[in-house]
């Protein structure tokens, strides 16, 4: 089933130059956690636990110039390589250029996201509030936004 979803996603890529990176990311993600459920939602390849695509773990979004590896609650992740950039209040993204190799550390980031999933599910509102407070304190977002 996941192979069919991957192939369907690849068939819709805006820029076929992203195919190699998408395939490699998928291979690393599924090797790291073979029990992921996979679906295309909002034109993004999403990986979820137990069919919970509302609080998916990570996703792949191939764009015109790069492939983005999103972590829904990326603010909880350690970022030893300093590769994650902010997205929404809790989402963080690792951008990978079409000509870049997929870093072996992707597996560690995915494994940590899976490990921290219960923590996020148990305290989504708290994680969101702390993330917004930290962004406001750092001047990245108005307080209360």
N, CA, C and O atoms as CSV, one atom per row, in Angstrom:
chain,resi,resn,atom,element,x,y,z
A,1,UNK,N,N,0.825,-1.200,0.000
A,1,UNK,CA,C,0.000,0.000,0.000
A,1,UNK,C,C,0.867,1.261,0.000
A,1,UNK,O,O,0.611,2.187,-0.769
A,2,UNK,N,N,1.897,1.301,0.862
A,2,UNK,CA,C,2.701,2.522,0.928
A,2,UNK,C,C,3.457,2.770,-0.369
A,2,UNK,O,O,3.682,3.921,-0.743
A,3,UNK,N,N,3.854,1.699,-1.062
A,3,UNK,CA,C,4.536,1.881,-2.346
A,3,UNK,C,C,3.620,2.556,-3.365
A,3,UNK,O,O,4.061,3.418,-4.125
A,4,UNK,N,N,2.344,2.163,-3.380
A,4,UNK,CA,C,1.382,2.759,-4.310
A,4,UNK,C,C,1.177,4.238,-3.993
A,4,UNK,O,O,1.062,5.060,-4.903
A,5,UNK,N,N,1.133,4.578,-2.708
A,5,UNK,CA,C,0.960,5.978,-2.308
A,5,UNK,C,C,2.187,6.783,-2.727
A,5,UNK,O,O,2.060,7.888,-3.255
A,6,UNK,N,N,3.368,6.228,-2.490
A,6,UNK,CA,C,4.600,6.911,-2.900
A,6,UNK,C,C,4.614,7.141,-4.403
A,6,UNK,O,O,4.926,8.244,-4.854
A,7,UNK,N,N,4.285,6.127,-5.180
A,7,UNK,CA,C,4.282,6.267,-6.639
A,7,UNK,C,C,3.252,7.293,-7.098
A,7,UNK,O,O,3.508,8.059,-8.028
A,8,UNK,N,N,2.098,7.312,-6.456
A,8,UNK,CA,C,1.074,8.314,-6.796
A,8,UNK,C,C,1.601,9.722,-6.516
A,8,UNK,O,O,1.401,10.633,-7.319
A,9,UNK,N,N,2.274,9.898,-5.376
A,9,UNK,CA,C,2.828,11.205,-5.033
A,9,UNK,C,C,3.886,11.623,-6.059
A,9,UNK,O,O,3.874,12.755,-6.542
A,10,UNK,N,N,4.787,10.718,-6.382
A,10,UNK,CA,C,5.856,11.034,-7.335
A,10,UNK,C,C,5.280,11.418,-8.691
A,10,UNK,O,O,5.823,12.288,-9.371
A,11,UNK,N,N,4.202,10.788,-9.082
A,11,UNK,CA,C,3.568,11.106,-10.369
A,11,UNK,C,C,3.026,12.531,-10.407
A,11,UNK,O,O,2.801,13.083,-11.485
A,12,UNK,N,N,2.814,13.128,-9.234
A,12,UNK,CA,C,2.259,14.485,-9.174
A,12,UNK,C,C,3.306,15.559,-8.903
A,12,UNK,O,O,2.958,16.732,-8.762
A,13,UNK,N,N,4.589,15.181,-8.828
A,13,UNK,CA,C,5.627,16.157,-8.504
A,13,UNK,C,C,5.624,17.316,-9.493
A,13,UNK,O,O,5.512,17.119,-10.703
A,14,UNK,N,N,5.746,18.505,-8.967
A,14,UNK,CA,C,5.835,19.696,-9.798
A,14,UNK,C,C,7.125,19.670,-10.602
A,14,UNK,O,O,7.126,19.974,-11.795
A,15,UNK,N,N,8.218,19.309,-9.950
A,15,UNK,CA,C,9.517,19.255,-10.610
A,15,UNK,C,C,10.092,17.855,-10.429
A,15,UNK,O,O,10.430,17.468,-9.310
A,16,UNK,N,N,10.207,17.097,-11.501
A,16,UNK,CA,C,10.706,15.721,-11.393
A,16,UNK,C,C,12.122,15.617,-10.830
A,16,UNK,O,O,12.549,14.534,-10.430
A,17,UNK,N,N,12.854,16.736,-10.794
A,17,UNK,CA,C,14.201,16.693,-10.206
A,17,UNK,C,C,14.146,16.338,-8.721
A,17,UNK,O,O,15.158,15.929,-8.151
A,18,UNK,N,N,12.995,16.484,-8.094
A,18,UNK,CA,C,12.847,16.152,-6.677
A,18,UNK,C,C,12.636,14.679,-6.409
A,18,UNK,O,O,12.669,14.252,-5.255
A,19,UNK,N,N,12.419,13.894,-7.450
A,19,UNK,CA,C,12.086,12.475,-7.259
A,19,UNK,C,C,13.140,11.718,-6.455
A,19,UNK,O,O,12.792,10.972,-5.540
A,20,UNK,N,N,14.411,11.893,-6.776
A,20,UNK,CA,C,15.466,11.150,-6.074
A,20,UNK,C,C,15.441,11.441,-4.578
A,20,UNK,O,O,15.551,10.524,-3.764
A,21,UNK,N,N,15.297,12.710,-4.215
A,21,UNK,CA,C,15.290,13.089,-2.806
A,21,UNK,C,C,14.039,12.540,-2.118
A,21,UNK,O,O,14.118,12.041,-0.995
A,22,UNK,N,N,12.892,12.629,-2.781
A,22,UNK,CA,C,11.650,12.097,-2.204
A,22,UNK,C,C,11.790,10.596,-1.943
A,22,UNK,O,O,11.453,10.113,-0.862
A,23,UNK,N,N,12.284,9.872,-2.931
A,23,UNK,CA,C,12.446,8.418,-2.762
A,23,UNK,C,C,13.415,8.084,-1.631
A,23,UNK,O,O,13.164,7.172,-0.844
A,24,UNK,N,N,14.507,8.812,-1.552
A,24,UNK,CA,C,15.496,8.551,-0.505
A,24,UNK,C,C,14.928,8.884,0.876
A,24,UNK,O,O,15.118,8.123,1.824
A,25,UNK,N,N,14.235,10.014,0.991
A,25,UNK,CA,C,13.612,10.347,2.274
A,25,UNK,C,C,12.600,9.282,2.686
A,25,UNK,O,O,12.574,8.854,3.840
A,26,UNK,N,N,11.772,8.859,1.739
A,26,UNK,CA,C,10.791,7.821,2.044
A,26,UNK,C,C,11.482,6.547,2.518
A,26,UNK,O,O,11.039,5.918,3.479
A,27,UNK,N,N,12.563,6.168,1.847
A,27,UNK,CA,C,13.293,4.956,2.238
A,27,UNK,C,C,13.809,5.066,3.675
A,27,UNK,O,O,13.668,4.130,4.462
A,28,UNK,N,N,14.404,6.207,4.011
A,28,UNK,CA,C,14.943,6.407,5.366
A,28,UNK,C,C,13.807,6.431,6.390
A,28,UNK,O,O,13.910,5.803,7.443
A,29,UNK,N,N,12.740,7.142,6.091
A,29,UNK,CA,C,11.612,7.248,7.024
A,29,UNK,C,C,11.001,5.874,7.281
A,29,UNK,O,O,10.775,5.505,8.433
A,30,UNK,N,N,10.732,5.115,6.225
A,30,UNK,CA,C,10.082,3.815,6.389
A,30,UNK,C,C,11.031,2.781,6.997
A,30,UNK,O,O,10.581,1.866,7.687
A,31,UNK,N,N,12.317,2.911,6.754
A,31,UNK,CA,C,13.280,2.020,7.407
A,31,UNK,C,C,13.356,2.335,8.904
A,31,UNK,O,O,13.516,1.437,9.730
A,32,UNK,N,N,13.241,3.605,9.235
A,32,UNK,CA,C,13.304,4.016,10.633
A,32,UNK,C,C,12.071,3.560,11.398
A,32,UNK,O,O,12.173,3.114,12.541
A,33,UNK,N,N,10.906,3.672,10.768
A,33,UNK,CA,C,9.657,3.259,11.425
A,33,UNK,C,C,8.739,2.606,10.383
A,33,UNK,O,O,7.912,3.285,9.774
A,34,UNK,N,N,8.882,1.291,10.177
A,34,UNK,CA,C,8.122,0.605,9.125
A,34,UNK,C,C,6.604,0.612,9.317
A,34,UNK,O,O,5.867,0.321,8.375
A,35,UNK,N,N,6.130,0.937,10.506
A,35,UNK,CA,C,4.689,0.893,10.779
A,35,UNK,C,C,3.959,2.194,10.481
A,35,UNK,O,O,2.780,2.327,10.809
A,36,UNK,N,N,4.633,3.144,9.870
A,36,UNK,CA,C,3.946,4.381,9.502
A,36,UNK,C,C,2.797,4.085,8.536
A,36,UNK,O,O,2.903,3.214,7.672
A,37,UNK,N,N,1.715,4.817,8.698
A,37,UNK,CA,C,0.663,4.865,7.687
A,37,UNK,C,C,1.022,6.018,6.773
A,37,UNK,O,O,1.536,7.040,7.227
A,38,UNK,N,N,0.754,5.860,5.488
A,38,UNK,CA,C,1.165,6.836,4.489
A,38,UNK,C,C,-0.038,7.267,3.670
A,38,UNK,O,O,-0.841,6.434,3.248
A,39,UNK,N,N,-0.162,8.566,3.446
A,39,UNK,CA,C,-1.262,9.091,2.626
A,39,UNK,C,C,-0.845,10.430,2.041
A,39,UNK,O,O,0.055,11.101,2.546
A,40,UNK,N,N,-1.519,10.795,0.971
A,40,UNK,CA,C,-1.329,12.124,0.384
A,40,UNK,C,C,-2.474,12.989,0.894
A,40,UNK,O,O,-3.646,12.707,0.647
A,41,UNK,N,N,-2.113,14.036,1.604
A,41,UNK,CA,C,-3.086,14.981,2.143
A,41,UNK,C,C,-2.603,16.383,1.784
A,41,UNK,O,O,-1.443,16.722,2.021
A,42,UNK,N,N,-3.480,17.191,1.217
A,42,UNK,CA,C,-3.132,18.564,0.854
A,42,UNK,C,C,-1.914,18.620,-0.067
A,42,UNK,O,O,-1.106,19.544,0.023
A,43,UNK,N,N,-1.783,17.627,-0.954
A,43,UNK,CA,C,-0.670,17.517,-1.912
A,43,UNK,C,C,0.677,17.289,-1.230
A,43,UNK,O,O,1.727,17.602,-1.792
A,44,UNK,N,N,0.639,16.743,-0.019
A,44,UNK,CA,C,1.839,16.459,0.765
A,44,UNK,C,C,1.826,14.980,1.134
A,44,UNK,O,O,0.763,14.434,1.428
A,45,UNK,N,N,2.970,14.328,1.124
A,45,UNK,CA,C,3.101,12.927,1.500
A,45,UNK,C,C,3.257,12.866,3.014
A,45,UNK,O,O,4.281,13.288,3.552
A,46,UNK,N,N,2.244,12.341,3.702
A,46,UNK,CA,C,2.221,12.359,5.169
A,46,UNK,C,C,2.428,10.972,5.761
A,46,UNK,O,O,1.950,9.967,5.235
A,47,UNK,N,N,3.161,10.953,6.878
A,47,UNK,CA,C,3.457,9.741,7.627
A,47,UNK,C,C,2.824,9.891,9.007
A,47,UNK,O,O,3.109,10.841,9.737
A,48,UNK,N,N,1.963,8.939,9.348
A,48,UNK,CA,C,1.221,9.022,10.609
A,48,UNK,C,C,1.303,7.700,11.361
A,48,UNK,O,O,1.616,6.653,10.794
A,49,UNK,N,N,1.016,7.781,12.634
A,49,UNK,CA,C,0.949,6.591,13.480
A,49,UNK,C,C,-0.510,6.215,13.696
A,49,UNK,O,O,-1.342,7.077,13.981
A,50,UNK,N,N,-0.812,4.960,13.564
A,50,UNK,CA,C,-2.161,4.441,13.827
A,50,UNK,C,C,-3.241,5.181,13.045
A,50,UNK,O,O,-4.347,5.374,13.549
A,51,UNK,N,N,-2.931,5.595,11.822
A,51,UNK,CA,C,-3.917,6.251,10.971
A,51,UNK,C,C,-4.315,7.646,11.412
A,51,UNK,O,O,-5.285,8.199,10.892
A,52,UNK,N,N,-3.589,8.231,12.359
A,52,UNK,CA,C,-3.922,9.565,12.881
A,52,UNK,C,C,-3.256,10.642,12.020
A,52,UNK,O,O,-2.182,11.144,12.351
A,53,UNK,N,N,-3.908,10.983,10.920
A,53,UNK,CA,C,-3.347,12.002,10.032
A,53,UNK,C,C,-3.651,13.417,10.510
A,53,UNK,O,O,-3.158,14.383,9.927
A,54,UNK,N,N,-4.455,13.553,11.561
A,54,UNK,CA,C,-4.682,14.876,12.152
A,54,UNK,C,C,-3.416,15.331,12.882
A,54,UNK,O,O,-3.068,16.511,12.863
A,55,UNK,N,N,-2.743,14.393,13.516
A,55,UNK,CA,C,-1.492,14.708,14.216
A,55,UNK,C,C,-0.376,13.830,13.644
A,55,UNK,O,O,0.266,13.060,14.358
A,56,UNK,N,N,-0.168,13.972,12.333
A,56,UNK,CA,C,0.878,13.240,11.630
A,56,UNK,C,C,2.243,13.529,12.244
A,56,UNK,O,O,2.414,14.515,12.961
A,57,UNK,N,N,3.202,12.671,11.960
A,57,UNK,CA,C,4.538,12.784,12.548
A,57,UNK,C,C,5.469,13.596,11.656
A,57,UNK,O,O,6.081,14.566,12.102
A,58,UNK,N,N,5.569,13.191,10.391
A,58,UNK,CA,C,6.418,13.912,9.446
A,58,UNK,C,C,5.779,13.859,8.070
A,58,UNK,O,O,4.871,13.067,7.818
A,59,UNK,N,N,6.265,14.711,7.190
A,59,UNK,CA,C,5.725,14.736,5.832
A,59,UNK,C,C,6.802,15.197,4.865
A,59,UNK,O,O,7.799,15.810,5.248
A,60,UNK,N,N,6.566,14.877,3.592
A,60,UNK,CA,C,7.462,15.297,2.517
A,60,UNK,C,C,6.658,16.176,1.574
A,60,UNK,O,O,5.556,15.825,1.153
A,61,UNK,N,N,7.236,17.324,1.255
A,61,UNK,CA,C,6.586,18.251,0.340
A,61,UNK,C,C,7.620,18.691,-0.701
A,61,UNK,O,O,8.516,19.482,-0.406
A,62,UNK,N,N,7.482,18.169,-1.913
A,62,UNK,CA,C,8.414,18.517,-2.980
A,62,UNK,C,C,7.940,19.795,-3.659
A,62,UNK,O,O,6.818,19.869,-4.161
A,63,UNK,N,N,8.803,20.788,-3.667
A,63,UNK,CA,C,8.461,22.067,-4.269
A,63,UNK,C,C,9.184,22.290,-5.586
A,63,UNK,O,O,9.645,21.345,-6.226
A,64,UNK,N,N,9.275,23.528,-5.973
A,64,UNK,CA,C,9.907,23.885,-7.256
A,64,UNK,C,C,11.428,23.911,-7.188
A,64,UNK,O,O,12.099,23.734,-8.205
A,65,UNK,N,N,11.977,24.131,-5.990
A,65,UNK,CA,C,13.427,24.245,-5.868
A,65,UNK,C,C,14.049,23.314,-4.833
A,65,UNK,O,O,15.270,23.170,-4.770
A,66,UNK,N,N,13.198,22.681,-4.020
A,66,UNK,CA,C,13.733,21.840,-2.951
A,66,UNK,C,C,12.648,20.879,-2.479
A,66,UNK,O,O,11.489,20.966,-2.886
A,67,UNK,N,N,13.058,19.962,-1.610
A,67,UNK,CA,C,12.122,19.057,-0.952
A,67,UNK,C,C,12.149,19.410,0.529
A,67,UNK,O,O,13.215,19.528,1.132
A,68,UNK,N,N,10.980,19.575,1.099
A,68,UNK,CA,C,10.868,19.926,2.516
A,68,UNK,C,C,10.435,18.703,3.309
A,68,UNK,O,O,9.447,18.050,2.974
A,69,UNK,N,N,11.174,18.403,4.351
A,69,UNK,CA,C,10.806,17.364,5.309
A,69,UNK,C,C,10.251,18.089,6.526
A,69,UNK,O,O,10.989,18.741,7.265
A,70,UNK,N,N,8.940,17.968,6.727
A,70,UNK,CA,C,8.267,18.661,7.834
A,70,UNK,C,C,8.110,17.721,9.021
A,70,UNK,O,O,7.893,16.520,8.857
A,71,UNK,N,N,8.223,18.281,10.205
A,71,UNK,CA,C,7.918,17.581,11.448
A,71,UNK,C,C,6.819,18.385,12.131
A,71,UNK,O,O,7.033,19.536,12.513
A,72,UNK,N,N,5.635,17.776,12.286
A,72,UNK,CA,C,4.480,18.513,12.801
A,72,UNK,C,C,4.785,19.179,14.132
A,72,UNK,O,O,4.477,20.357,14.310
A,73,UNK,N,N,5.370,18.469,15.051
A,73,UNK,CA,C,5.710,19.040,16.360
A,73,UNK,C,C,7.231,19.113,16.495
A,73,UNK,O,O,7.817,18.667,17.481
A,74,UNK,N,N,7.836,19.688,15.472
A,74,UNK,CA,C,9.286,19.809,15.412
A,74,UNK,C,C,9.897,20.633,16.529
A,74,UNK,O,O,11.082,20.488,16.829
A,75,UNK,N,N,9.102,21.500,17.152
A,75,UNK,CA,C,9.638,22.300,18.258
A,75,UNK,C,C,10.060,21.420,19.426
A,75,UNK,O,O,10.839,21.859,20.273
A,76,UNK,N,N,9.566,20.196,19.489
A,76,UNK,CA,C,9.964,19.283,20.560
A,76,UNK,C,C,11.279,18.579,20.272
A,76,UNK,O,O,11.890,18.009,21.176
A,77,UNK,N,N,11.720,18.613,19.018
A,77,UNK,CA,C,12.898,17.852,18.625
A,77,UNK,C,C,14.195,18.566,18.970
A,77,UNK,O,O,14.307,19.788,18.871
A,78,UNK,N,N,15.169,17.764,19.378
A,78,UNK,CA,C,16.527,18.297,19.466
A,78,UNK,C,C,16.943,18.556,18.025
A,78,UNK,O,O,16.461,17.882,17.115
A,79,UNK,N,N,17.800,19.487,17.811
A,79,UNK,CA,C,18.250,19.788,16.462
A,79,UNK,C,C,19.768,19.906,16.470
A,79,UNK,O,O,20.305,20.996,16.274
A,80,UNK,N,N,20.472,18.785,16.695
A,80,UNK,CA,C,21.932,18.865,16.832
A,80,UNK,C,C,22.634,19.368,15.574
A,80,UNK,O,O,23.718,19.942,15.670
A,81,UNK,N,N,22.047,19.167,14.407
A,81,UNK,CA,C,22.664,19.614,13.160
A,81,UNK,C,C,22.264,21.043,12.793
A,81,UNK,O,O,22.798,21.619,11.845
A,82,UNK,N,N,21.323,21.609,13.549
A,82,UNK,CA,C,20.849,22.985,13.296
A,82,UNK,C,C,20.315,23.130,11.866
A,82,UNK,O,O,20.642,24.085,11.163
A,83,UNK,N,N,19.486,22.162,11.451
A,83,UNK,CA,C,18.939,22.166,10.099
A,83,UNK,C,C,17.459,22.552,10.050
A,83,UNK,O,O,16.928,22.821,8.972
A,84,UNK,N,N,16.796,22.581,11.191
A,84,UNK,CA,C,15.364,22.842,11.194
A,84,UNK,C,C,15.075,24.334,11.198
A,84,UNK,O,O,15.674,25.099,11.955
A,85,UNK,N,N,14.144,24.731,10.336
A,85,UNK,CA,C,13.681,26.119,10.336
A,85,UNK,C,C,12.236,26.111,10.790
A,85,UNK,O,O,11.514,25.131,10.608
A,86,UNK,N,N,11.829,27.218,11.382
A,86,UNK,CA,C,10.469,27.334,11.875
A,86,UNK,C,C,9.455,27.369,10.755
A,86,UNK,O,O,9.744,27.792,9.635
A,87,UNK,N,N,8.277,26.920,11.081
A,87,UNK,CA,C,7.154,26.953,10.145
A,87,UNK,C,C,5.985,27.593,10.868
A,87,UNK,O,O,5.971,28.806,11.079
A,88,UNK,N,N,5.014,26.797,11.245
A,88,UNK,CA,C,3.914,27.311,12.057
A,88,UNK,C,C,4.389,27.346,13.505
A,88,UNK,O,O,5.589,27.269,13.767
A,89,UNK,N,N,3.485,27.459,14.417
A,89,UNK,CA,C,3.860,27.561,15.821
A,89,UNK,C,C,4.640,26.362,16.334
A,89,UNK,O,O,5.535,26.526,17.164
A,90,UNK,N,N,4.326,25.164,15.863
A,90,UNK,CA,C,5.021,23.973,16.354
A,90,UNK,C,C,5.761,23.210,15.257
A,90,UNK,O,O,6.620,22.383,15.561
A,91,UNK,N,N,5.451,23.467,14.011
A,91,UNK,CA,C,6.048,22.760,12.882
A,91,UNK,C,C,7.463,23.270,12.612
A,91,UNK,O,O,7.744,24.465,12.704
A,92,UNK,N,N,8.344,22.327,12.275
A,92,UNK,CA,C,9.703,22.671,11.866
A,92,UNK,C,C,10.005,21.915,10.579
A,92,UNK,O,O,9.465,20.834,10.344
A,93,UNK,N,N,10.870,22.489,9.746
A,93,UNK,CA,C,11.145,21.938,8.421
A,93,UNK,C,C,12.640,21.822,8.167
A,93,UNK,O,O,13.423,22.696,8.540
A,94,UNK,N,N,13.018,20.721,7.524
A,94,UNK,CA,C,14.386,20.493,7.057
A,94,UNK,C,C,14.322,20.567,5.539
A,94,UNK,O,O,13.704,19.710,4.906
A,95,UNK,N,N,14.949,21.573,4.946
A,95,UNK,CA,C,14.955,21.749,3.490
A,95,UNK,C,C,16.129,21.002,2.875
A,95,UNK,O,O,17.253,21.062,3.374
A,96,UNK,N,N,15.847,20.292,1.774
A,96,UNK,CA,C,16.882,19.524,1.085
A,96,UNK,C,C,16.815,19.871,-0.400
A,96,UNK,O,O,15.793,19.654,-1.052
A,97,UNK,N,N,17.903,20.405,-0.920
A,97,UNK,CA,C,17.964,20.762,-2.336
A,97,UNK,C,C,17.972,19.530,-3.224
A,97,UNK,O,O,18.372,18.447,-2.796
A,98,UNK,N,N,17.533,19.699,-4.448
A,98,UNK,CA,C,17.472,18.581,-5.392
A,98,UNK,C,C,18.829,17.925,-5.611
A,98,UNK,O,O,18.903,16.723,-5.869
A,99,UNK,N,N,19.901,18.705,-5.510
A,99,UNK,CA,C,21.231,18.161,-5.759
A,99,UNK,C,C,21.943,17.710,-4.486
A,99,UNK,O,O,23.091,17.268,-4.550
A,100,UNK,N,N,21.281,17.813,-3.327
A,100,UNK,CA,C,21.881,17.411,-2.060
A,100,UNK,C,C,21.622,15.941,-1.776
A,100,UNK,O,O,20.648,15.360,-2.252
A,101,UNK,N,N,22.506,15.359,-0.997
A,101,UNK,CA,C,22.304,13.993,-0.510
A,101,UNK,C,C,21.431,14.063,0.744
A,101,UNK,O,O,21.478,15.037,1.495
A,102,UNK,N,N,20.650,13.033,0.952
A,102,UNK,CA,C,19.837,12.956,2.164
A,102,UNK,C,C,20.759,12.549,3.305
A,102,UNK,O,O,21.378,11.485,3.269
A,103,UNK,N,N,20.841,13.396,4.307
A,103,UNK,CA,C,21.727,13.198,5.441
A,103,UNK,C,C,21.280,11.969,6.240
A,103,UNK,O,O,20.086,11.774,6.471
A,104,UNK,N,N,22.233,11.151,6.653
A,104,UNK,CA,C,21.933,9.966,7.455
A,104,UNK,C,C,21.249,10.329,8.767
A,104,UNK,O,O,20.562,9.495,9.358
A,105,UNK,N,N,21.427,11.559,9.227
A,105,UNK,CA,C,20.815,12.002,10.480
A,105,UNK,C,C,19.294,12.105,10.388
A,105,UNK,O,O,18.627,12.200,11.418
A,106,UNK,N,N,18.730,12.089,9.180
A,106,UNK,CA,C,17.268,12.128,9.037
A,106,UNK,C,C,16.641,11.026,9.875
A,106,UNK,O,O,15.607,11.239,10.509
A,107,UNK,N,N,17.256,9.852,9.884
A,107,UNK,CA,C,16.712,8.726,10.650
A,107,UNK,C,C,16.600,9.063,12.136
A,107,UNK,O,O,15.606,8.717,12.773
A,108,UNK,N,N,17.596,9.726,12.687
A,108,UNK,CA,C,17.556,10.086,14.106
A,108,UNK,C,C,16.447,11.093,14.389
A,108,UNK,O,O,15.779,11.004,15.419
A,109,UNK,N,N,16.245,12.045,13.491
A,109,UNK,CA,C,15.179,13.029,13.665
A,109,UNK,C,C,13.812,12.342,13.606
A,109,UNK,O,O,12.931,12.645,14.410
A,110,UNK,N,N,13.635,11.422,12.661
A,110,UNK,CA,C,12.359,10.703,12.541
A,110,UNK,C,C,12.131,9.840,13.775
A,110,UNK,O,O,11.027,9.816,14.318
A,111,UNK,N,N,13.163,9.132,14.223
A,111,UNK,CA,C,13.030,8.279,15.411
A,111,UNK,C,C,12.647,9.106,16.630
A,111,UNK,O,O,11.813,8.684,17.431
A,112,UNK,N,N,13.249,10.279,16.776
A,112,UNK,CA,C,12.900,11.131,17.914
A,112,UNK,C,C,11.465,11.622,17.800
A,112,UNK,O,O,10.751,11.676,18.802
A,113,UNK,N,N,11.031,11.979,16.600
A,113,UNK,CA,C,9.646,12.429,16.413
A,113,UNK,C,C,8.662,11.322,16.789
A,113,UNK,O,O,7.643,11.589,17.426
A,114,UNK,N,N,8.959,10.090,16.401
A,114,UNK,CA,C,8.096,8.962,16.774
A,114,UNK,C,C,8.093,8.803,18.293
A,114,UNK,O,O,7.034,8.636,18.899
A,115,UNK,N,N,9.255,8.853,18.899
A,115,UNK,CA,C,9.380,8.693,20.349
A,115,UNK,C,C,8.635,9.785,21.114
A,115,UNK,O,O,8.090,9.523,22.186
A,116,UNK,N,N,8.605,11.002,20.580
A,116,UNK,CA,C,7.980,12.128,21.282
A,116,UNK,C,C,6.497,12.284,20.952
A,116,UNK,O,O,5.828,13.153,21.511
A,117,UNK,N,N,5.978,11.452,20.050
A,117,UNK,CA,C,4.567,11.532,19.665
A,117,UNK,C,C,3.619,11.453,20.863
A,117,UNK,O,O,2.704,12.273,20.945
A,118,UNK,N,N,3.788,10.513,21.794
A,118,UNK,CA,C,2.869,10.472,22.933
A,118,UNK,C,C,2.911,11.752,23.774
A,118,UNK,O,O,1.887,12.194,24.294
A,119,UNK,N,N,4.082,12.330,23.899
A,119,UNK,CA,C,4.228,13.589,24.643
A,119,UNK,C,C,3.421,14.704,23.972
A,119,UNK,O,O,2.732,15.472,24.644
A,120,UNK,N,N,3.514,14.783,22.651
A,120,UNK,CA,C,2.765,15.801,21.922
A,120,UNK,C,C,1.265,15.556,22.047
A,120,UNK,O,O,0.503,16.486,22.311
A,121,UNK,N,N,0.844,14.318,21.860
A,121,UNK,CA,C,-0.583,14.005,21.930
A,121,UNK,C,C,-1.162,14.310,23.311
A,121,UNK,O,O,-2.314,14.729,23.424
A,122,UNK,N,N,-0.371,14.102,24.350
A,122,UNK,CA,C,-0.841,14.328,25.718
A,122,UNK,C,C,-0.928,15.808,26.079
A,122,UNK,O,O,-1.651,16.174,27.005
A,123,UNK,N,N,-0.198,16.667,25.357
A,123,UNK,CA,C,-0.138,18.078,25.758
A,123,UNK,C,C,-0.022,19.004,24.547
A,123,UNK,O,O,0.823,19.899,24.535
A,124,UNK,N,N,-0.857,18.801,23.536
A,124,UNK,CA,C,-0.782,19.638,22.324
A,124,UNK,C,C,-0.918,21.123,22.637
A,124,UNK,O,O,-0.132,21.940,22.157
A,125,UNK,N,N,-1.910,21.467,23.437
A,125,UNK,CA,C,-2.141,22.888,23.752
A,125,UNK,C,C,-0.976,23.473,24.543
A,125,UNK,O,O,-0.596,24.623,24.324
A,126,UNK,N,N,-0.412,22.703,25.446
A,126,UNK,CA,C,0.744,23.172,26.213
A,126,UNK,C,C,1.957,23.383,25.333
A,126,UNK,O,O,2.663,24.381,25.472
A,127,UNK,N,N,2.205,22.444,24.421
A,127,UNK,CA,C,3.328,22.569,23.489
A,127,UNK,C,C,3.139,23.810,22.626
A,127,UNK,O,O,4.078,24.577,22.415
A,128,UNK,N,N,1.927,24.001,22.130
A,128,UNK,CA,C,1.627,25.170,21.299
A,128,UNK,C,C,1.844,26.464,22.092
A,128,UNK,O,O,2.478,27.396,21.597
A,129,UNK,N,N,1.328,26.521,23.302
A,129,UNK,CA,C,1.477,27.724,24.125
A,129,UNK,C,C,2.930,28.041,24.431
A,129,UNK,O,O,3.356,29.190,24.317
A,130,UNK,N,N,3.691,27.028,24.820
A,130,UNK,CA,C,5.116,27.250,25.118
A,130,UNK,C,C,5.881,27.678,23.874
A,130,UNK,O,O,6.778,28.517,23.954
A,131,UNK,N,N,5.532,27.108,22.727
A,131,UNK,CA,C,6.193,27.486,21.479
A,131,UNK,C,C,5.889,28.937,21.116
A,131,UNK,O,O,6.782,29.684,20.716
A,132,UNK,N,N,4.638,29.324,21.255
A,132,UNK,CA,C,4.264,30.711,20.955
A,132,UNK,C,C,4.918,31.679,21.925
A,132,UNK,O,O,5.364,32.754,21.524
A,133,UNK,N,N,4.979,31.309,23.195
A,133,UNK,CA,C,5.633,32.172,24.192
A,133,UNK,C,C,7.120,32.353,23.867
A,133,UNK,O,O,7.651,33.461,23.942
A,134,UNK,N,N,7.779,31.254,23.507
A,134,UNK,CA,C,9.208,31.325,23.171
A,134,UNK,C,C,9.427,32.187,21.934
A,134,UNK,O,O,10.382,32.962,21.880
A,135,UNK,N,N,8.544,32.057,20.930
A,135,UNK,CA,C,8.675,32.871,19.713
A,135,UNK,C,C,8.462,34.346,20.029
A,135,UNK,O,O,9.179,35.200,19.507
A,136,UNK,N,N,7.487,34.654,20.877
A,136,UNK,CA,C,7.229,36.048,21.243
A,136,UNK,C,C,8.413,36.618,22.018
A,136,UNK,O,O,8.818,37.760,21.800
A,137,UNK,N,N,8.959,35.819,22.917
A,137,UNK,CA,C,10.107,36.271,23.718
A,137,UNK,C,C,11.315,36.539,22.830
A,137,UNK,O,O,12.102,37.447,23.101
A,138,UNK,N,N,11.460,35.750,21.772
A,138,UNK,CA,C,12.588,35.920,20.851
A,138,UNK,C,C,12.298,36.977,19.791
A,138,UNK,O,O,13.156,37.270,18.958
A,139,UNK,N,N,11.093,37.554,19.813
A,139,UNK,CA,C,10.750,38.590,18.848
A,139,UNK,C,C,10.341,38.061,17.486
A,139,UNK,O,O,10.302,38.814,16.513
A,140,UNK,N,N,10.036,36.775,17.406
A,140,UNK,CA,C,9.659,36.174,16.120
A,140,UNK,C,C,8.146,36.198,15.888
A,140,UNK,O,O,7.689,35.929,14.777
A,141,UNK,N,N,7.375,36.513,16.912
A,141,UNK,CA,C,5.921,36.480,16.790
A,141,UNK,C,C,5.340,37.390,17.872
A,141,UNK,O,O,5.841,37.412,18.996
A,142,UNK,N,N,4.295,38.133,17.542
A,142,UNK,CA,C,3.669,38.965,18.575
A,142,UNK,C,C,3.089,38.101,19.688
A,142,UNK,O,O,2.603,37.000,19.428
A,143,UNK,N,N,3.134,38.581,20.896
A,143,UNK,CA,C,2.556,37.850,22.030
A,143,UNK,C,C,1.069,37.586,21.771
A,143,UNK,O,O,0.337,38.463,21.312
A,144,UNK,N,N,0.644,36.357,22.076
A,144,UNK,CA,C,-0.757,35.987,21.922
A,144,UNK,C,C,-1.160,35.623,20.503
A,144,UNK,O,O,-2.324,35.297,20.271
A,145,UNK,N,N,-0.235,35.668,19.540
A,145,UNK,CA,C,-0.587,35.352,18.140
A,145,UNK,C,C,-0.605,33.863,17.904
A,145,UNK,O,O,-0.879,33.417,16.790
